[in-house]
Amino acid sequence: MKSESAMEPEWQFALKAYKSLRDRFYDKNARLYREHDPRQANDRPYAFVWPYSGVMTAVNALASHSEYGERFLSDVRELADSLEEYWNPAGPVPGYDSCVMRYGSDGRFYDDNEWLGMALLQAGQLLRDDRLLERARLAFRFAVSGWSEEMGGGLYWKEGRRDTKNTCSNGPGAVLALQLYEVDPQPEYLDWASRLLDWTARLKDPDTGVYWDHLKTDGTVGLATWTYNTGSVLHAHVLLYRHTGNVEALSEARRLADASLRHFAAVKGNEVSFPAMPWFNVVLLRGYLALREADFEMGERCVGAFRSYVRLAWKQGPDKRGLFGRDWSVPTRETETDVRCLLDQAAMVEAAALLAIVQ
């Protein structure tokens, strides 16, 4: 077995980033994470569930390493157990709230429950815990309760808000449906994935080949392009191909991968950078890694670009606390007062760990 120090750079990046995340954001008494460092005056006591899900997938990635992952299983367990602080049993369909419930609900988002469903599903597999798999199913059940036939179908973004249907609430829903199908091959999961992808296709920009953000009830399209929107749809198409053999789904995944590199990746010499939203970019990496399993050559080209991005981030360097800012392509300011976000640190842990696994 190789020593961990022999696995420079990505595994060491992951370990360093995780240590800094724990040192600066973790409350060991509550077994929960804070949103910012330093904490801001208007912060809730603990992080919203979205960045919490980012920590979960990051630790899942650490625990997935074939040689060194076992030592992180206890952290996977702790995160899964503490997630119950966010469980909101209220009807009509129970689901995870955006906030720790003892401090009051701040509403439930359909996409939050999809990201959590993915995290819980992987945690359940790592821990061999069927209870977590059931929690993933419940998160999915809540997510698809956001479906309506208005605007031709699709999932809303937030419970009780019927103003937009977003790529970020439909693309990840298809990914989760297909991941659930892998462990529990029920036809309803394939049906949901197809319905969600069919609806979301209307938000694909015909000029750039990447995905717009949302559709409003008045027909207005939110034209912002974020890496995670294209990444989740790309990922879903690869999984659809894997489970059905649909070659057109694989062709679409290839088109999305190519479009994403052209639209989002900035190349300067031997260095590649992506936009200043690291966690969004990691969702795109998940799609690239899935594609790599189906089409190694094209997937490896995409993963290689992302590897360059992570190495650039470390070349630019974290701050004195070992934390990263939002834009990994520029040097991080060396002050103790700049606000750092939990989700950005979780993104580095996950990205580096995933890249270490496939190097």
N, C-alpha and C positions, 0 to 999 in steps of 0.2 A: 504493500500500500504506500502510495506517495504521501509525503508529509504535506500538510496544508500550505506551508510556506513555499513548497515547490509548485503550487498551483497559481502563482501570480500570472496575470494580475486580477482576473475577475473574481475568483473566490475570495481573495484577500480584500478586494473592494467591498464585497458583500459583507464580510465579517466586520470590517471597520465601520461601514455605514450602519450596520445593525447595532453595534456597540454604542455609537453616538446617538442613535434613535432612542435606545433604552435609557441612556444616561440623561438625556435632556427632556424626554416626553413622558416617561413611564412613572406612574404613581404605584409603588409596590404595595402600599396598604390597600388601595382600592382595586388594584389589578386592572387599571384602566389607563388610557392615554390622554394626554392633554393635546389641544389643537395646535397651539403655537408655542414657540420659545423665542423671546420671553412671553409669558402669558399676557394677553391684552385685556384692557379694562372691561370690554364688553363680551369677553369669552364666557361661555358656559363652563361649569367645573371640568367637564370632560369632553373629548372630541365628538363631533358629529359621527354618525355611523358610516358615512362614506369613507373618510380617511381611516376609520377603524377597519373597514373591509380591505383597504389597501395594505394595512399592516398584516392582516390575516393572509392575504395572498402572497405577501413577501415572505412571511415565516413558512408558509406552505412550500414556497420555492426552496428555501434553505433546507427544510426537512426532506425534500425530494432528492437531494444529492445522494447518489448511490453509495458513496464512500463515507461521507461526513454528515449525512442528514439526521441520523438517529438521535443525536444529542439535542435536536431542536423539537422533538416530538412533544416534550413536556410544555414547551411554549405554544405549540399548536393546540394542545389540550386546554391550556389556560385561556387562550384567546376565544376558543369555542365556548367555554363555560361562561366567561365574562360577557360574551355577546348577549346572553340572556337578559342583561341589564337594559337592553334596547327593545326587548320583545313587548309588543303592544297587542294584547289579546282582544281588543275591541272589534266588534263587527263592523260591517257585514262579513268581512274576511280578515282574520288575524294576520299580522305581519310585523316586520321590524320597523320601529319608529326611527326618525332621524336623530333622536337624542336619547340620552340615558333617562329612563322613564321616571325615576324617583325625583327628578327635577322638573317634570312636566313635559308633556308631548309637544313637539313642534311640527307634527305632521308626518305622513308616510309617503315616501317616493317609490314609484314602481321600479325605477332603475336601481335605487339603493338595494332593493330586495333581490334584484337580479345579480348584482355584483356579490352580494352576500351569499346567494344561493350557490354561485360558482365556488366561493371560498369554502362554504360548508361542505359541499360535495367532495372537494379535494381533501379537506380535513378528515371527513368521514372515511375516505379511502385510506389515507395515511394511518389513521388510528384504528381502522377496522371497526368503526362504530356506526352501526345502523341507525342509531338515534340522530346522528348528524345528517345522514342521508335523508331521513324523514324531515328534518328541519329544512333542508334544501328544497324538498318537494313543497313544503308549506310556503316557503319564500316564493317559489314559482307560482303557486296557486294564488297568492296575493297579487303578484305581478300581473298575471293575465286577467285578474278581476278588473284591471284598468282598460280592458278592451271595450270598444263600442263601435257600432256601425256608422256613427257620424264620421264624415270625411272618408267614407269608404272603408272603414275599419281602423285597425291600429290601436296602440296603447297610449293613453295619456301619460303625462310625466309625473304628476303628483295627484294623490287622492284628494278629491274635492275641488280640484282645479281643472276645468274642462275648456281650457283656452288653447293648449298646444298639444300636439303629438310629436314626439321627438325621435330622432334616430337613436339617441342614447337610451331610450326606454323600449325600443323595438329590436334593434340589432342584438344587444346583449340577451334579450329574452329568447331570441332564436338560438344563441350559443348555449344558454342554460338548458333549453328544451332538448337540444341534441346531446348535451353532456348527460342529462338525466336518461335519455334514451339508451345511452351506452351502458348504464348500470341497470336499467329497468326498461327493456325494449317494448314499451307500450306504444301502440300506433298514435295515440293522442299527442305524444311528444313530437313525432315527425309532422303531424298535421299542424300543430302550433308553429313549429319552425318554418314550415312552408308558408303559412298564412302571414307570419310576421315579416319574412323576407319579401314576399310578394308586395305587401303594403309599403315596406320601407323603400322599395325600388323607386318609388316616385320622387324620393329625395336625392337621387343620384344626379349630379351635375353632368349633363351630356358633353360639356366642353372639357372639363378637367378630368372626369372619370372618378372623382371622389364625392363624398356625401355631404350634402348640406345638413343644417342642424335640426330644423323643425318645420312643421306646417301648422299655421294658426287656423282657428275655426273660420276666420274671414277669408281664408284662401291664401293669405300672405305666407311666403316662404322665408324662413330665417336662413340667410345665405352664408352664414359663418361656416367655415370648414375646420373641423377639429380632427386630429389624428385618431382619436378613439372611436369616432363614428365610422370611419372607413375601416379601422382595425377590427371592430366587432363584426361588421358585415362580412369582411374577408374571412375571419375566423369561422363564422357560421357556414359559409359556402364550402370551406374545406371539410368541416365536420359533416355537412350534408353529403358531400362526395364520399367520405369515408363510410358512411352508414348506408348509402343507397347505391353507390356506384354511378351516380349521375355525373357524366363527364362534363356536361355544360356547367355544373356547379364548380368543378375544378377550373374550367376555363375562365369563369367569372372571377374566381379567387386570383388567378394569375393576372387578369386585367386590373383588378383592384390593387394588387401588389405593385405592379408596374406604375400605375397612376399615382399611387401614394409616394413612391420614390421621386417621381417627376415633380409632384406638387409640393411635397413637404420637406424632402431632404435637400439641404444646402451643402454643396461640395466646394471645398476650398483646398486645393492641393490634394493631400492624402487624408484630409480631415472631413468628416461628415457631421453635420448637426441637424437637429430637428427643432420644431418650434418650442417656445418657452412654456410648455405645460408638460412636465416630465411624466406624470402618471398617465395622462392621455396617450403619450408616446409609448408607454409600456403596454397598453392595451393593443396598440399596433404591433409591438414586438410579439405578443402572444399569437396574433394572426400569422406573422412571419414564421414563427416556430412551427405552427400547425402546417403551414404550407411546405416547410422544409421536409416534413415527413411524407408528404404526397408528391412533391417535386423538389428533390434535393438541390438541384442546380440553381433553380430560381429562388427557392427559399433561402439557400445559403448566401446568395448575393444580397438579399434583403437583410438577413441576420448580420452579415458582415458589415453592412452600412451602419447598423445599430451598434455593433461592437465598437466601431470607430467613434461613434457618438459618446458612448460610456467612457471610453479611454480619454477622449477629449475633455470630458467633465472632470476626470481626475487629474489630467494635466493642468487644467485651470485651477483645480484645487478646491476643497471645502474651506469653510471659514475656521477660525480658531477653535470653535466648538466641535469641529468635525462635521458640520452641517452644510447642506447645499441650498442655494437659492433656486429660483424658478427657472432661470435661463442657464442651462449647463454649458452653453457655448462661450460664455464670457467668464473672466475671473470673478470668483465670489469675493465680495467685500470683506475685509478683515476687521470687522468690528463686533463687539459683543451685544450691541443693541439692535442690530437688524433683525427683523422678525422672520423667523423660519417656520415653515408649515410641515406638519406631520406627514401629510400626503406626499410631499416632495421627497422626504427622506425614505419613506416606504417604497417609493418608485425606484430609488437607487438600489435599495436592498434587493428588490425583486428582479430588476433588470440584470444586475451583476450576477445574482445567483442563477438565473435562467441561462445566462451566457456561459457561466462556469460549467453547467451541466452538459452543454452541447459542445464544449471546446475540445 
